[in-house]
């Protein structure tokens, strides 16, 4: 279900790690403190970056179930070396259709990263109902929330970013996606279903030296712009050319807003 290339996932992984909201992450770790062993499922795992980020911080013996429908990415995740106290099983599942298979017991924690903004409101409710029925805590990192800061500004920024945000609301395999509204919606729905939620920002921050990932993002936004904006092809080309000039000159800075959240049933330790 990831829909992302291994190269893109590898490029973004260090920025995902740097963006992590430590307070939210630590709340998730505290919720499973004292459990040994601990069983974790990672939904939409890609190449297993969530495991690599979290597992070293958990002292207990761990069993991870890595879930994705991309067999190539799952194979990469399953092939990684790991310490003896860590057991990993890769499970191919179409989360849009067979979410319940991913949540088969026993489990102590559900994790996911960069997923909630891709799903529909109906699928989000389905997830929350399923985890609430099992009284499972959920650590959901890196939900895009629509905030984008570009320096220096150039003509077309507003239109291109607005177009990207519109595209984020289109169907990503789960029905029309929540996109930038996902974080706020998830907090509201978790609380509706009897969860308490800890949340905090986890923005990507790209400095002038981070040219490759900025260039990839700008090119992707420009490719979407004919479908999502009223800008002409010439205007889009000029926008992309100007952004690339700033990259080449070492002047480009980019911030992309994300939210991390940890939800657990009220009364849980």
CORUR-V976854 format. One record per backbone hydrogen bond with DSSP energy under -1.0 kcal/mol. NH is the residue of the N-H (numbers start at 1). CO is the residue of the C=O. If there is no record, write none. Layout:
NH_CO + NH_CO
//
This chain:
9_5 + 10_6 + 11_7 + 12_8 + 13_9 + 16_12 + 17_13 + 18_14 + 19_15 + 25_21 + 26_22 + 27_23 + 28_24 + 29_25 + 30_26 + 31_27 + 35_32 + 38_61 + 40_63 + 41_109 + 42_65 + 43_111 + 44_67 + 45_67 + 48_45 + 52_48 + 53_49 + 54_50 + 55_51 + 57_54 + 58_55 + 62_85 + 63_38 + 64_87 + 65_40 + 66_89 + 67_42 + 68_91 + 74_70 + 75_71 + 76_72 + 77_73 + 78_74 + 79_75 + 86_83 + 87_62 + 89_64 + 91_66 + 93_68 + 95_93 + 97_94 + 98_94 + 101_98 + 104_101 + 108_39 + 109_39 + 110_137 + 111_41 + 112_139 + 114_141 + 118_115 + 124_120 + 125_121 + 126_122 + 127_123 + 128_124 + 129_125 + 130_126 + 131_127 + 132_128 + 133_129 + 136_131 + 138_263 + 139_110 + 140_261 + 141_112 + 143_259 + 145_257 + 149_255 + 151_253 + 157_154 + 160_156 + 161_157 + 162_158 + 163_159 + 164_160 + 165_161 + 166_162 + 167_163 + 168_164 + 169_166 + 170_167 + 178_119 + 179_117 + 181_178 + 182_179 + 185_181 + 186_182 + 187_183 + 188_184 + 189_185 + 190_186 + 191_187 + 192_188 + 193_189 + 194_191 + 195_190 + 196_264 + 198_262 + 200_260 + 202_258 + 204_256 + 206_254 + 210_207 + 211_209 + 214_210 + 215_211 + 216_212 + 217_213 + 218_214 + 219_215 + 220_216 + 221_217 + 222_218 + 223_219 + 224_220 + 225_221 + 227_224 + 228_224 + 229_225 + 236_232 + 237_233 + 238_234 + 239_235 + 240_236 + 241_237 + 242_238 + 243_239 + 244_240 + 245_241 + 246_242 + 247_243 + 248_244 + 249_245 + 250_247 + 251_246 + 253_151 + 254_206 + 255_149 + 256_204 + 257_147 + 259_143 + 260_200 + 261_140 + 262_198 + 263_138 + 264_196 + 266_194 + 268_265
//
